């Protein structure tokens, strides 16, 4: 009996050793030296000052009726205000001249104010030529991928030379090229699917830069699992949803965004110091849309498609969110669910195979955020629907 128990212990121990060995090998692979087996993917991205409308068309599409926003001084009656605000957004161009905007593919119609999606494969190198068309210094700081100090895009006292800091704050009219290699540790982990994602944002003054609108997403696919454009082969549709509480009072353009209807009421204090005076300056948005403002066509898929949702949050104090899909369920980390939990600046991936045809609500289940309009709609078409209605849905991942 003692020999029998000893044999069991030996078997269990060797199994544990093999598990530890596998874990170490995975860690070694993730920290292995960078290599150039992949391709270099170049993106031309600028920071542009644009006018953004949180409720395009002036309709609350969740309620199905016209929408008029309102604002007020403390102790005063509300007045009608516009839902249009000046913002600074990342936009993609065709080449280094930055003269012609690159048309946004139909598959990314839903991105709203988010910057262009950067796709890459483990082993690739991302090269971003960044040009600043705005009126103050901005940058591009990535999460997850590898970067040397010269391509960090974040300004702080790190003891590096002036040459390493050129990309930390690109001045108005300036251009800088960021180089971000993509090692294994930037790609899917042992329990991930075929792709993971990260965010990028300006980090000269992180609070004001992000509230001005400068944020986007990076999607990294495992080697051998990607299409030529870098998207995962085992996914039919990719959607990115950024649940963000925008503090317009903390935007660099806050003073320019004070509505004329409020200016008529009296002297205007500094919006960045007057939250109580400007309560309308907080917008709970999904990709910059509130109250169903995102076009329904932008979040359309077909029954039975393999849909991957990349969901992230932003940086402000109430950026804790509970994204909820009506009508269908998702798988997150191997577990079936219908609601995610997001902390500030967090990211999660949810895989869906929609089986329930119809138009469905996608919103934040935090009561304050939901009542403030943090909701859009998505649509599931029948698997055999007419090609004229679903051609864009079918072909979007292969454009």
ChimeraX attribute file (.defattr): number of C-alpha atoms within 10 A of each C-alpha:
attribute: neighborCount
match mode: 1-to-1
recipient: residues
	/A:1	6
	/A:2	7
	/A:3	8
	/A:4	9
	/A:5	10
	/A:6	11
	/A:7	12
	/A:8	12
	/A:9	12
	/A:10	12
	/A:11	12
	/A:12	12
	/A:13	12
	/A:14	12
	/A:15	12
	/A:16	12
	/A:17	12
	/A:18	12
	/A:19	12
	/A:20	12
	/A:21	12
	/A:22	12
	/A:23	13
	/A:24	12
	/A:25	12
	/A:26	16
	/A:27	14
	/A:28	13
	/A:29	13
	/A:30	17
	/A:31	13
	/A:32	12
	/A:33	9
	/A:34	15
	/A:35	13
	/A:36	12
	/A:37	10
	/A:38	15
	/A:39	13
	/A:40	18
	/A:41	18
	/A:42	16
	/A:43	22
	/A:44	21
	/A:45	26
	/A:46	27
	/A:47	28
	/A:48	18
	/A:49	19
	/A:50	14
	/A:51	12
	/A:52	19
	/A:53	20
	/A:54	25
	/A:55	23
	/A:56	17
	/A:57	12
	/A:58	17
	/A:59	16
	/A:60	19
	/A:61	21
	/A:62	15
	/A:63	11
	/A:64	10
	/A:65	10
	/A:66	10
	/A:67	15
	/A:68	14
	/A:69	13
	/A:70	15
	/A:71	21
	/A:72	19
	/A:73	18
	/A:74	13
	/A:75	8
	/A:76	10
	/A:77	9
	/A:78	13
	/A:79	15
	/A:80	13
	/A:81	17
	/A:82	18
	/A:83	20
	/A:84	14
	/A:85	19
	/A:86	19
	/A:87	25
	/A:88	28
	/A:89	26
	/A:90	26
	/A:91	23
	/A:92	23
	/A:93	22
	/A:94	14
	/A:95	15
	/A:96	15
	/A:97	9
	/A:98	18
	/A:99	9
	/A:100	11
	/A:101	14
	/A:102	15
	/A:103	10
	/A:104	14
	/A:105	10
	/A:106	15
	/A:107	22
	/A:108	18
	/A:109	14
	/A:110	22
	/A:111	24
	/A:112	21
	/A:113	24
	/A:114	23
	/A:115	24
	/A:116	23
	/A:117	18
	/A:118	23
	/A:119	20
	/A:120	29
	/A:121	32
	/A:122	27
	/A:123	23
	/A:124	23
	/A:125	24
	/A:126	23
	/A:127	17
	/A:128	20
	/A:129	20
	/A:130	27
	/A:131	27
	/A:132	24
	/A:133	20
	/A:134	19
	/A:135	14
	/A:136	14
	/A:137	20
	/A:138	32
	/A:139	33
	/A:140	29
	/A:141	22
	/A:142	24
	/A:143	15
	/A:144	18
	/A:145	22
	/A:146	19
	/A:147	17
	/A:148	12
	/A:149	15
	/A:150	19
	/A:151	23
	/A:152	23
	/A:153	28
	/A:154	24
	/A:155	19
	/A:156	12
	/A:157	7
	/A:158	9
	/A:159	8
	/A:160	11
	/A:161	10
	/A:162	10
	/A:163	9
	/A:164	15
	/A:165	21
	/A:166	19
	/A:167	27
	/A:168	25
	/A:169	22
	/A:170	21
	/A:171	19
	/A:172	15
	/A:173	13
	/A:174	15
	/A:175	19
	/A:176	20
	/A:177	18
	/A:178	24
	/A:179	21
	/A:180	21
	/A:181	24
	/A:182	25
	/A:183	23
	/A:184	25
	/A:185	18
	/A:186	25
	/A:187	27
	/A:188	19
	/A:189	16
	/A:190	8
	/A:191	8
	/A:192	14
	/A:193	18
	/A:194	20
	/A:195	28
	/A:196	21
	/A:197	24
	/A:198	21
	/A:199	24
	/A:200	20
	/A:201	24
	/A:202	28
	/A:203	24
	/A:204	23
	/A:205	16
	/A:206	18
	/A:207	16
	/A:208	21
	/A:209	23
	/A:210	25
	/A:211	26
	/A:212	25
	/A:213	27
	/A:214	26
	/A:215	25
	/A:216	25
	/A:217	25
	/A:218	20
	/A:219	22
	/A:220	29
	/A:221	25
	/A:222	23
	/A:223	19
	/A:224	11
	/A:225	16
	/A:226	21
	/A:227	14
	/A:228	11
	/A:229	14
	/A:230	21
	/A:231	25
	/A:232	28
	/A:233	16
	/A:234	15
	/A:235	17
	/A:236	21
	/A:237	24
	/A:238	20
	/A:239	19
	/A:240	23
	/A:241	22
	/A:242	26
	/A:243	29
	/A:244	28
	/A:245	24
	/A:246	23
	/A:247	23
	/A:248	28
	/A:249	25
	/A:250	21
	/A:251	24
	/A:252	23
	/A:253	20
	/A:254	21
	/A:255	16
	/A:256	12
	/A:257	18
	/A:258	21
	/A:259	17
	/A:260	11
	/A:261	15
	/A:262	18
	/A:263	10
	/A:264	9
	/A:265	12
	/A:266	9
	/A:267	8
	/A:268	15
	/A:269	11
	/A:270	14
	/A:271	22
	/A:272	18
	/A:273	11
	/A:274	15
	/A:275	17
	/A:276	13
	/A:277	18
	/A:278	22
	/A:279	18
	/A:280	18
	/A:281	22
	/A:282	16
	/A:283	21
	/A:284	27
	/A:285	27
	/A:286	34
	/A:287	26
	/A:288	26
	/A:289	28
	/A:290	26
	/A:291	28
	/A:292	27
	/A:293	27
	/A:294	25
	/A:295	17
	/A:296	16
	/A:297	17
	/A:298	19
	/A:299	24
	/A:300	22
	/A:301	27
	/A:302	24
	/A:303	19
	/A:304	17
	/A:305	18
	/A:306	16
	/A:307	21
	/A:308	23
	/A:309	17
	/A:310	21
	/A:311	21
	/A:312	27
	/A:313	24
	/A:314	24
	/A:315	18
	/A:316	16
	/A:317	10
	/A:318	15
	/A:319	21
	/A:320	22
	/A:321	27
	/A:322	20
	/A:323	24
	/A:324	21
	/A:325	20
	/A:326	15
	/A:327	18
	/A:328	16
	/A:329	19
	/A:330	23
	/A:331	15
	/A:332	18
	/A:333	14
	/A:334	12
	/A:335	8
	/A:336	13
	/A:337	15
	/A:338	17
	/A:339	20
	/A:340	18
	/A:341	15
	/A:342	19
	/A:343	16
	/A:344	17
	/A:345	16
	/A:346	17
	/A:347	19
	/A:348	17
	/A:349	22
	/A:350	22
	/A:351	20
	/A:352	21
	/A:353	18
	/A:354	22
	/A:355	17
	/A:356	18
	/A:357	17
	/A:358	13
	/A:359	16
	/A:360	17
	/A:361	16
	/A:362	21
	/A:363	26
	/A:364	28
	/A:365	19
	/A:366	14
	/A:367	11
	/A:368	12
	/A:369	23
	/A:370	18
	/A:371	13
	/A:372	15
	/A:373	23
	/A:374	30
	/A:375	27
	/A:376	25
	/A:377	23
	/A:378	21
	/A:379	21
	/A:380	21
	/A:381	21
	/A:382	17
	/A:383	15
	/A:384	9
	/A:385	12
	/A:386	10
	/A:387	10
	/A:388	7
	/A:389	12
	/A:390	18
	/A:391	11
	/A:392	16
	/A:393	21
	/A:394	17
	/A:395	13
	/A:396	17
	/A:397	20
	/A:398	13
	/A:399	10
